[in-house]
Amino acid sequence: MSTQQAAEVAARQRFEFGSNWAKFLELLDDSRITTAEESLERMIGPVSGKRFLDAGSGSGLFSLAARRLGATVHSFDYDPKSVACTEELRRRYFPDDRNWRVEQGSVLDKDYLSGLGDFDVVYSWGVLHHTGAMWRALELVAPLVRPEGQLFVALYNDQGTPSRRWLAVKKWYNRLPAGLRFLVVWPSFLFLHGRPLIKDVLQLRPFHSLRTYDKGARGMSPWRDLIDWVGGYPFEVARPEELLDFYRQRGFELERLKTTNDLGCNEWVFRRSH
């Protein structure tokens, strides 16, 4: 763990994302990988032969998906344990592969980013809102996209008051000792999954929504996603129109937009026009 990150975790100002992703890797199988591949190509099209930057690689699942689809991949993450997760997937599926590079780095480090070059696809799903400086991060990734390249960003939806309430929940989760975090996790689980589970029972298919969660969640796990959501701090949000204006001013055109009305992420695919 880096000195800065260790200090942030010790001060309970940052969630240990990499520890959560390490547990997710225990569940990873071919079905989840295929779902991730399908969701990636559904949003941005074929990536074969393209340079793909995974800015905040997390578990490494989508770096793996891009590499399996034929992209040359560069992965980096701020969290050393997330870097270790991505390296583990590279070791499992593409050992000693020169077309997949994995590093530790910060999306807020302008000097680090300037040494990466440019890419056909810059991918940052559910990452930049956890940096503590979301708009600066959004600014810094823009030059990494080559002309006519794509930028795929997903950020938490700004719901106003509910978003502020969840910010308080996340702060409490990180402030609590590990043995008491269930006091936040289980009420959140019931809030987020209670209604679908009741519906499952009424339709005589108990736990169906949890068993099939990965199919509608990019190959993710319901429990690991829950912990990521409840603990995920720092935490910022954005409205769809805010990001549209932000990137239009920086020479990007909207190619695809997928919005949500709930607590999840809005997804934008931009193409750099100049």
C-alpha positions as CSV (number, residue, x, y, z in Angstrom):
1,M,0.0,0.0,0.0
2,S,1.4,3.4,-0.9
3,T,2.2,5.8,1.9
4,Q,-0.5,8.3,0.9
5,Q,-3.2,5.6,0.5
6,A,-2.2,3.9,3.8
7,A,-2.6,7.3,5.6
8,E,-6.0,7.8,4.0
9,V,-7.2,4.3,5.0
10,A,-5.8,4.7,8.5
11,A,-7.6,8.1,8.8
12,R,-10.7,6.3,7.5
13,Q,-10.9,8.6,4.6
14,R,-10.7,5.9,1.9
15,F,-12.3,2.6,1.3
16,E,-9.9,-0.3,0.5
17,F,-11.3,-1.1,-2.9
18,G,-8.6,-3.6,-3.7
19,S,-9.4,-5.8,-0.8
20,N,-13.0,-6.1,-2.0
21,W,-11.9,-6.9,-5.5
22,A,-9.6,-9.6,-4.3
23,K,-12.6,-11.5,-2.9
24,F,-14.5,-11.0,-6.1
25,L,-11.7,-12.9,-8.0
26,E,-12.6,-16.0,-6.0
27,L,-16.0,-15.9,-7.9
28,L,-14.7,-15.1,-11.3
29,D,-15.5,-17.7,-14.0
30,D,-15.9,-17.9,-17.8
31,S,-19.5,-16.9,-17.7
32,R,-18.8,-13.6,-15.9
33,I,-15.9,-12.9,-18.2
34,T,-18.1,-13.5,-21.3
35,T,-20.8,-11.1,-19.8
36,A,-18.1,-8.5,-19.3
37,E,-16.9,-8.8,-22.9
38,E,-20.5,-8.5,-24.2
39,S,-21.2,-5.4,-22.1
40,L,-18.0,-3.8,-23.2
41,E,-18.6,-4.3,-27.0
42,R,-22.3,-3.4,-26.6
43,M,-21.2,0.1,-25.5
44,I,-18.1,0.8,-27.6
45,G,-18.1,-1.7,-30.4
46,P,-15.1,-3.9,-31.4
47,V,-11.8,-3.3,-29.7
48,S,-9.6,-5.7,-31.6
49,G,-6.4,-4.1,-32.6
50,K,-7.0,-1.0,-30.6
51,R,-4.9,0.6,-27.7
52,F,-7.1,0.3,-24.6
53,L,-6.4,2.2,-21.4
54,D,-8.1,0.9,-18.2
55,A,-7.9,3.9,-15.9
56,G,-8.6,2.4,-12.5
57,S,-8.6,-1.3,-13.3
58,G,-10.1,-2.5,-10.0
59,S,-10.5,-6.3,-10.3
60,G,-8.9,-6.3,-13.7
61,L,-12.0,-7.9,-15.2
62,F,-12.5,-5.4,-18.0
63,S,-8.8,-5.2,-18.8
64,L,-9.1,-9.0,-19.2
65,A,-12.2,-8.6,-21.3
66,A,-10.5,-6.0,-23.6
67,R,-7.4,-8.2,-24.0
68,R,-9.4,-11.3,-24.8
69,L,-11.3,-9.3,-27.4
70,G,-8.0,-8.4,-29.1
71,A,-7.0,-5.0,-27.7
72,T,-3.5,-4.0,-26.5
73,V,-4.2,-3.1,-22.9
74,H,-2.6,-0.8,-20.4
75,S,-4.0,-1.1,-16.9
76,F,-3.3,1.1,-13.9
77,D,-4.9,1.7,-10.5
78,Y,-4.1,3.8,-7.4
79,D,-4.8,0.9,-5.0
80,P,-1.9,-1.6,-4.9
81,K,-4.3,-4.5,-4.1
82,S,-6.3,-3.6,-7.2
83,V,-3.1,-3.7,-9.1
84,A,-2.4,-7.1,-7.7
85,C,-5.8,-8.3,-8.8
86,T,-5.2,-7.2,-12.3
87,E,-1.8,-8.7,-12.3
88,E,-3.3,-12.0,-11.1
89,L,-5.8,-12.1,-14.0
90,R,-2.9,-11.3,-16.4
91,R,-1.0,-14.2,-14.8
92,R,-3.9,-16.6,-15.1
93,Y,-5.0,-15.8,-18.7
94,F,-2.1,-14.0,-20.5
95,P,1.2,-14.8,-18.7
96,D,4.2,-12.9,-20.0
97,D,2.0,-11.1,-22.5
98,R,3.7,-8.0,-24.0
99,N,0.4,-6.6,-25.1
100,W,-1.0,-6.2,-21.6
101,R,0.8,-3.9,-19.2
102,V,-0.2,-3.4,-15.5
103,E,1.0,-0.6,-13.3
104,Q,0.3,1.3,-10.2
105,G,-0.5,4.9,-10.9
106,S,-2.9,7.7,-10.0
107,V,-5.4,9.3,-12.4
108,L,-4.7,12.6,-10.6
109,D,-1.0,12.4,-11.3
110,K,-0.5,14.5,-14.4
111,D,3.1,13.6,-14.8
112,Y,2.3,9.9,-14.7
113,L,-0.5,10.3,-17.3
114,S,1.6,12.4,-19.6
115,G,4.0,9.4,-20.1
116,L,1.3,7.0,-21.2
117,G,0.8,8.3,-24.7
118,D,-2.7,8.3,-26.3
119,F,-5.2,5.5,-26.8
120,D,-8.1,4.5,-29.1
121,V,-10.2,3.7,-26.0
122,V,-9.9,5.2,-22.6
123,Y,-12.1,3.3,-20.2
124,S,-12.9,4.4,-16.6
125,W,-16.0,2.7,-15.3
126,G,-17.1,3.7,-11.7
127,V,-13.6,5.0,-10.8
128,L,-13.3,8.8,-11.1
129,H,-16.0,9.6,-8.6
130,H,-13.9,7.8,-6.0
131,T,-10.7,9.9,-6.4
132,G,-11.7,12.8,-4.1
133,A,-11.2,15.2,-7.1
134,M,-13.6,13.9,-9.7
135,W,-13.7,16.9,-12.1
136,R,-9.9,17.2,-12.1
137,A,-9.7,13.5,-12.9
138,L,-12.2,14.0,-15.8
139,E,-10.0,16.8,-17.0
140,L,-6.8,14.8,-16.9
141,V,-8.1,11.7,-18.8
142,A,-9.2,13.8,-21.8
143,P,-5.8,14.3,-23.4
144,L,-5.2,10.5,-23.3
145,V,-7.8,10.0,-26.0
146,R,-6.4,10.2,-29.5
147,P,-8.4,12.1,-32.2
148,E,-11.4,10.0,-33.2
149,G,-10.8,7.8,-30.1
150,Q,-13.4,6.9,-27.6
151,L,-13.8,7.8,-23.9
152,F,-16.0,5.5,-21.9
153,V,-16.9,6.9,-18.4
154,A,-19.4,5.8,-15.8
155,L,-20.2,8.0,-12.8
156,Y,-22.7,7.8,-10.0
157,N,-26.0,9.5,-10.8
158,D,-26.7,12.7,-8.8
159,Q,-30.0,12.2,-7.0
160,G,-29.8,15.2,-4.8
161,T,-30.8,14.4,-1.2
162,P,-30.6,10.6,-1.6
163,S,-27.0,11.0,-2.8
164,R,-26.1,13.1,0.2
165,R,-27.7,10.5,2.5
166,W,-25.6,7.7,0.9
167,L,-22.5,9.9,1.4
168,A,-23.2,9.9,5.1
169,V,-23.7,6.1,5.0
170,K,-20.3,5.6,3.3
171,K,-18.6,7.9,5.9
172,W,-20.1,5.9,8.7
173,Y,-19.0,2.5,7.1
174,N,-15.4,3.6,6.9
175,R,-15.4,5.1,10.4
176,L,-16.7,1.9,12.1
177,P,-14.4,-0.8,13.2
178,A,-14.5,-3.8,10.8
179,G,-16.4,-5.9,13.2
180,L,-19.3,-3.4,13.4
181,R,-19.7,-2.6,9.8
182,F,-22.5,-5.1,9.5
183,L,-24.6,-2.4,11.2
184,V,-24.4,-0.4,8.0
185,V,-24.1,-3.3,5.5
186,W,-27.2,-5.3,6.3
187,P,-29.7,-2.4,6.5
188,S,-28.3,-1.3,3.1
189,F,-28.7,-4.8,1.7
190,L,-32.3,-4.8,2.7
191,F,-32.9,-1.4,1.3
192,L,-31.3,-2.2,-2.0
193,H,-32.4,-5.9,-2.5
194,G,-35.4,-6.4,-0.2
195,R,-38.0,-5.5,-2.7
196,P,-36.6,-7.6,-5.6
197,L,-36.3,-10.6,-3.1
198,I,-39.9,-10.2,-2.0
199,K,-40.9,-10.1,-5.7
200,D,-38.9,-13.3,-6.3
201,V,-40.8,-15.1,-3.6
202,L,-44.2,-14.0,-4.9
203,Q,-43.2,-15.2,-8.3
204,L,-42.2,-18.6,-6.8
205,R,-38.5,-18.2,-7.8
206,P,-36.7,-17.3,-4.5
207,F,-33.4,-15.5,-4.8
208,H,-33.7,-15.3,-8.6
209,S,-32.6,-11.7,-8.7
210,L,-29.4,-12.5,-6.8
211,R,-28.6,-15.6,-8.8
212,T,-28.9,-13.8,-12.1
213,Y,-27.4,-10.5,-10.8
214,D,-24.2,-10.8,-12.9
215,K,-26.1,-11.0,-16.1
216,G,-27.4,-7.5,-15.7
217,A,-24.4,-6.1,-13.9
218,R,-21.5,-6.5,-16.3
219,G,-20.4,-9.8,-14.7
220,M,-20.2,-8.4,-11.2
221,S,-21.2,-10.0,-7.9
222,P,-24.2,-8.7,-5.9
223,W,-22.4,-9.0,-2.5
224,R,-19.1,-7.5,-3.7
225,D,-21.0,-4.7,-5.5
226,L,-22.9,-4.1,-2.2
227,I,-19.7,-3.7,-0.2
228,D,-18.2,-1.5,-2.9
229,W,-21.4,0.7,-2.9
230,V,-21.7,1.0,0.9
231,G,-18.0,1.5,1.6
232,G,-17.0,3.4,-1.6
233,Y,-15.5,6.6,-0.3
234,P,-14.5,9.2,-1.5
235,F,-17.8,9.6,-3.3
236,E,-19.0,12.2,-5.8
237,V,-21.8,12.4,-8.2
238,A,-22.8,14.0,-11.5
239,R,-25.8,14.8,-13.6
240,P,-25.8,13.6,-17.3
241,E,-26.0,17.2,-18.6
242,E,-23.1,18.3,-16.5
243,L,-20.7,15.8,-18.2
244,L,-22.1,16.4,-21.6
245,D,-21.3,20.1,-21.3
246,F,-17.9,19.4,-19.7
247,Y,-16.7,17.2,-22.6
248,R,-18.3,19.1,-25.4
249,Q,-16.2,22.1,-24.3
250,R,-13.1,19.9,-24.6
251,G,-13.7,18.7,-28.2
252,F,-15.7,15.5,-27.6
253,E,-19.0,14.5,-29.1
254,L,-21.5,12.2,-27.4
255,E,-21.7,8.8,-29.1
256,R,-23.8,6.8,-26.5
257,L,-25.5,7.6,-23.2
258,K,-27.1,5.2,-20.8
259,T,-28.8,6.8,-17.8
260,T,-30.3,5.5,-14.6
261,N,-33.0,6.8,-12.4
262,D,-31.7,5.1,-9.3
263,L,-28.5,4.9,-7.3
264,G,-26.3,3.4,-10.0
265,C,-24.0,4.9,-12.6
266,N,-24.8,6.9,-15.8
267,E,-22.6,5.7,-18.7
268,W,-21.2,8.0,-21.4
269,V,-19.3,7.1,-24.5
270,F,-17.7,10.1,-26.1
271,R,-15.7,10.4,-29.3
272,R,-12.9,12.9,-29.6
273,S,-13.5,15.1,-32.6
274,H,-10.3,17.1,-32.4
